[in-house]
């Protein structure tokens, strides 16, 4: 079927979700195409196909009549297929001007075993079907759209590691994000001449994202424990995708937030005049650490806005509002805010450190307070709230978790939902079980 009209009349199958394929020229990509660096394979999207051709979307524009080889597994097929093709036409994609739409005339050719699985040692190509099968089934790629996948895939390069090889060094700037395809590695930090094993990362997991998002030196070491194959993406390439694609941004910020939440030991990090030493606890919006004012040697509590919240301007503004509100208040029953710092791509509130427990924790231990204690705590709580109300502040989320006790001294925490009278939040913030009728 060589006639163009006959080709166009061939039945076409359009995909609801474009299919990712692997494309490489019969001759390696020329040096005149720097968009894919030195790689000789390219992942691209296939929008529709017929028995004799495909419509594809690519970040690189190939010349008309240029010969390529395409490997793809269509949704209705169990096996990968291989096609030899020739570029029939190319045009800028009007929906995405940085990409090209190209028509490809194809004919099916045998798929050899070596085309599917990379040989050990030096790879002849960057991306093989086995690699793509693995990557698109990791948590990261399942969480992002097809539009985001190809730009990320086309900036990934494989690397092989051996036991003892170091991916990341504590205290040094990270330069890459890694996805583990084979093997595992140990994450540990060194602090005060002690070593703390934090986690083991294995197949499908990501390392290197914390330094990437915070733009600060790495806070742990990552060392291979076995032979490994990892996929490396340079930080500048991740940042390009991160800025352009919100789904990638959401996934990585959620990942950073969960990592900060899970690690009991943390490397000392400087927040302005303060140094973070250990994790104290966390809530829906924030993580609280114990720190110290280095010059005054004064213990402080440092409240960090979670990174997935910090990307939301409205909620970040609410968090800053908390600092401004509490800074206006000076009462023994209200926690004091000393400072506010912005670094690691988020915000930190520096507050007085309360060496005590929450009322919620106390009630969990003893179930019921003695009447005298209950009245004492209630009077102190009313004194603090009365003072706040006199200064035009309504807390909006009074509950046992936000009331701390220090040697029977009540301290009210968490003014993040506070409002001035008459400025009630119509979204009904707070904890329903403790809200007024």
Order of alpha helices (4+ residues) and beta strands (2+ residues): alpha-beta-beta-beta-beta-beta-beta-alpha-alpha-alpha-alpha-beta-beta-beta-beta-beta-beta-alpha-beta-beta-alpha-alpha-beta-beta-beta-beta-alpha-alpha-beta-beta-beta-alpha-alpha-beta-beta
